[in-house]
Amino acid sequence: MRFQAQTFQQRERSILDAALHLFHQQPWDRLTIAEMAAHAGIGKGTLYKHFASKEALFAQLVLEFSRKNLDGLTLLAAAVPRAQRLHKVIRQTFEVLLADPVMTQLWLHCDRPDFRQRLAEETRQQFVQIDQFNQQVFIGLLNDFLHPLALAEEQLICLLWSLEASVLGVMARIASGSFAFCEAPFQVEDYLDRISDFIIAGLQGQAASFFATSNLDKA
């Protein structure tokens, strides 16, 4: 790698690391490009050579966060028995999000269609690729979970929608920090355990319903 290219990559990494540090110190949505540049020890103009806007910087952080977590979840799934993979991955997903509420907030922000529409085409395509990989991973986990029951692709997609909606609900609660929603003694870990169990039970029930309906249609 040429020295200039290496220097450019190193400076970009420093910018991202500096921004992430600031995001954990104060509200990320109120920070300015000038503040992020100053924290990275560079000028605004230099930062703009790497990121055209705050949104472009947000997107890069979320893309990295998503790739890292998907890789980690894939490794986790490969290390446990087939029937347990989906439950383990769901529960670990919640643990990762709970460990970093700031990145959870940023992920939800970057998941909005209006946000993505404002990004450069190359960056939008990176999000499309991440979404496709995410769907591929979880379709595989659903197939492992349901084995030997075999469902049609459109039925698996419906199950994926249900799973996604449940995960997004937990993400929203983690992002807002609002776990004090009941008067009874409450432990976040217990809540996440119960939600994970609930999701698995719901997927089992919906899959069984799909299978029964398919058999009736064939009769």
N, C-alpha and C positions, 0 to 999 in steps of 0.2 A: 504493500500500500504506500502510495506517495505521501511524503511528509505533510503536505498541505491538507490532503484528505484526512489523514489521521488526526491532525490538529483540529480540523473542522468537527470530526466525530467526537473528539474528547471535549471540545467546548460545548457541543450540543448536549452531551451527557451531563456536563456540569450545570448547564441551564436547567435541565429537567430535574436534577437532584436538588438544586437550589429552590426551584419552584415548589417541589414536593415538600421540602422542609418548611417553607413558608406556609403552605396550605395547612399544615398540622399545627401552626402557631396562631393563625388568625383566619377569618372567613375567606375561603379561596375565591368566592365570587365578587369580593370587594377589592382584591388586589389589582394593581395596575401593572402594565408592562414595565414602566419605569422602576417600580419597586422590585419586581422580579429580576430585572437587569442589574440593579444595584446590588441585590443579594448575591447574584452570580459574579459580581465584580467586573461587569462589562457595561457598555453603553446601550441605550435603546436601539440605536441603529444596528449594532452588532447582533442583538437578539432577533431583530426583524429579518436578518439574513438567514436565520434558522427557522423561524416561525412567523408566518405572515400575520398572525393575530393570537390573542389569548386562546381563542377557540381551537386553533391549530395545535397549540401547546397542550391544552386539555385533552384533545383527541389522541395525541401521541402517548400521553401518560395512561389513558384508559386502554389503548390498544396494547401497550406493554403489560399492563395489569391483567388484561383478559388472556393474552397469550400465555403468560406465566402460570396463571391459575388453571387454564385448560390443560396445559402440559402436566401440571401437578396432579390434577384430578384423573387424567388418563393413566398416569403411573400408579396412583392409588387403586384405581379400578383393576388394573392388571395384577395387583398383589393380593386380591381377596377372591373368595369363591364367587362363581357366576351369580348365584341367587342373591348375594349380599351386596353386590357392586353398586346398584342404584341407591340403596339406602345409605351406604357409606359415603358416596359422592355427594348426595344431597346434604347430609349432615356436615360433611367437611366444607362444602360450599358456604353454609351458614357460618361456620367457624371462621373461615377466611374473611368473610364480609364483616363479621362482628369485630374481628381484630383490627380492622381499618375502616371505621365509619366514614372518614373523609373520602377515601377512594370509592366507597359505596355511593356517597352523594354525587361524586363526579361521574361515576358510571351511569347513574340514572339521568343525570343532566345530558350526557353525551348520547344517550339512547333515544332522545327525542328526535322525531323526524325533522322538525324545523332546524334543529342544531346541525344535523348531518347534511341537510340541504345547503347550508352555508359553507361547507368544507370544500376544499379542492377535490376534483374528481379522483385523483390518486388516493387520497385519504378516505373518501367515501367507499372506494373499492376495497380498501383494507378492512373496513368495517363489514362489508358484504362477505368477504372471505372469512372473517372471524365468526360471523353469524352462521355461515354455512358449515364451518368446522364444528361449531358448538352443536348445531342440529345433528350433524353426523355422529358426534360423540354420544349424544343422549338418545338418539334412535338406536344405536348399538347397545347402550345400557338398558333400554326398554326391552329390546329383543332378548338380552341375557336374562333380565328379570322375569319375563313372561315364559321363557322356555319351559316345556316344549310347545306351549300354546303359540300358534302363529296367527298374526293379524295382518290385514291388508295395510298397505302403506298409508292410505288416507286415515285409517283407524289409529295407526301409530302417531300420525301428525296430530290428531285430535287429543290423544293422551299427552303429547308434548305441549300442546296449548295449555292444558290443565296444569301440568307441571310448571310451566313458565309463569302462569298467573300466580300460583302459590309462592314461588320463589320471589317474584317481584313484590308481592305483599310483604314478605319478611324483609326484603331489602329496604322497602319504604320505611318500615318500622325501625330498622337499624339506622338508616340514614337520619331519621328524625330524632333518634334517641328516646322515643316514647315507648318505654316498656312498663311504665307505671299506670297500666290501664285497668287494674283490678285491685280491690282492697285486700284480698287474701295474700298471705305470704307468697312471694314470687321470686323465682330464680330464673335468670335468662337461659342458662344451660338447660334447665328442665323444660322451659318453653320451646326451645329449639328441638329438643328430643321429641316432645309430643307432636310438634308440627311435622317433623320428619316422618314419624309413625303415621300420622294422619294422611300425609301425601301418599305414602306407600299403600295404605289401605284403600284410599280413593282410587288410585290407579288400578289396583287389583279388582275392585268392584266394577269400574268402568270397562276394563278389559274383558271381564267375565260377561258383562252385558253385551258387548260387541260380539263376542264369540257365540253367545246364545242366539242373538239376532241373526247372525250369519247362518247358523245351522237351521233356523226356522225358514229362512229364505230358500235354502237348498232343499228343504223337505217338500 
